[in-house]
């Protein structure tokens, strides 16, 4: 036990020496063990404890709670988008390589917005709990679990190492996507007629997410330029995750909405029979 404790203390100390001094001691930012523990607890609840708890129970009726949650997320995403927009993007930042600025008047406010984004990703874990409590087991897919876990870790890394500069661009883009997404979710909960109307646009929400990943890949690749002063490990952290998410979302889109693929799969199945 003592060896394990020492290992994690050393790991936290190693991470902290490279962290932004402004955010190093903030709640859930100091070290990395708290973030990793949150992900492990999330996986334990999602993969074992939640399904075990619901095994012999009927689905919970929590639609009212979900409506309130969607509204809170929608307001939070609009607020974060607006505040980041006025914290450099309307005055100084461009779509090019922008290093983290430690001295600009807006820099500390931007760092705090990164932390609130990190907290928002923490709150998003509850979405998986909603699926489990409603016995929507198909919704708790590998894509869903990976997306929530990896995004939470990346949000921690952003506030820990890059709370500003070009690292704020993914938050801007993701906030827009989430505003659209939670608007869709909210409309879907407002009765059968609204759900029927919203379902027509369901696939476009996924398309927008795919477009988001393409934009972020192009933007992140700027770090490879010799004139860009952002550290390379920003690229090494962001790019693999974006590529994996694009693949998983594209696979989901093909399996769910590609009618040509479905027809081919159906014909292939008929031939086997």
C-alpha angles and dihedrals in degrees: 000000000000091000091051092049091049091049093055092044089054091046091053091047091050092051094044094057089066096041128106107270090222094059103025095101099038119122112284090359099083107098123340103260095087091054093046091047090053091053092048092049089048091052092047092052094043099044101035122000097046097048090043091052092050096041096104099020133095119243114279118242101231102144092124090055091048091052091053091046093051091050092050091049091048093052092044093051092048090049095048092046092051095044094049090046092058093041096080107317095088093044115024118359125090133188089262129085109311118179121212108279114215099179107044116109091244097047098092092046089051091051090053090050089054089055092050089050088052090052090049090055088051091053090050089071086079090069090073089050089055090055092049095047090050091044091239090150095163089062091059092076131155088257092054095048095044092046094054095042098046095042090053092052092046091050088054091049091050095053091040100050112007111029096161144009119060090346087075091063094075089053090053093050094042091049091056090049091049092048088057092042098050091044087056091046092050094049089048091059094052099089136293095290093053091043090053090051094045094047089068089066097041096102091049090061088060091046089053089052091052091049088051091057093050091051091049093049092053092046094047094048088069087080087074090068115102089226093059114094096195110117115259093236088070085065093042091052099043106037102057092048093048091050092049091048092048090052093048094046092046090050089050090049093050093048094045108034110016102104093183091056091047092051091049091049090049093050091047090051091050091052091052090052 
